[in-house]
Amino acid sequence: MGLLTKGIGAAIKGFKPAKNLTKRRADFEDIVKGVDKHGKSSKASKIKYDAAKKLSGIHDKWEKAKATAKKAKSAQTKKAVGAAVGAGAAATGVHGAAKHKFPKYKKWMERDIKKVDGKLKLVPKKKD
């Protein structure tokens, strides 16, 4: 793999190796060794191969389901963030339109909170 990343030799494009190949192979070998302890006959060998194949398939299904769940969660998060941004933009637009359409709303919204005579009061903002 190192030769391909350094640009030496023919580069393979469009091929993405599966993840955790070494661990998956080691798991498969452990399964084979475990079944190997129970018998050495030719029938046992076939049973061993079938059992190992079945267990490997279950492992692959689990990995695929986990990846699918992660992808779905990521898509949901992106949708939620997009909706929040859209809602914020809509609120800003409505606020601007209301200030333009209703002068009393504009006057009311453009006030500051200040302390006057020891009490908090709403006063018009200073124009700089």
Buried (B, 14 or more C-beta within 10 A) or exposed (E): EEEEEEEEEEEEEEEEEEEEEEEBEEBBEEBBEEBEEEEEEEEEBEBBEEBBEEBBEEBEEEBEEEEEEEEEEEEEEEEEEEEEEEEEEEEEEEEEEEBEEEEEBBEEEEEEEEEEEEEEEEEEEEEE
